[in-house]
């Protein structure tokens, strides 16, 4: 799985696919370096977690810190990107 500090950020992440299997749903997410990650719900990712995986999207909950040092959370939704034909 993914660990903190290994090059995954929500801003550059692309959702490449959703796989349903007997062990549940897995999201295939790619970073800017084109490295693929296989994520399940509740997996820790960088500064957040995978909250929900649907048929066409993944919801991440990101924990951010402002300039004053207060932390807050925001949801980041990534949808499957389809190439233009």
Protein Blocks (a to p, Z undefined) as FASTA:
>chain_A
ZZehihpafklpccfbdcddfkbccdddddfkopacdddehiaehjacdfbdcfkbccdd
dddddfkopacddddddddddddZZ
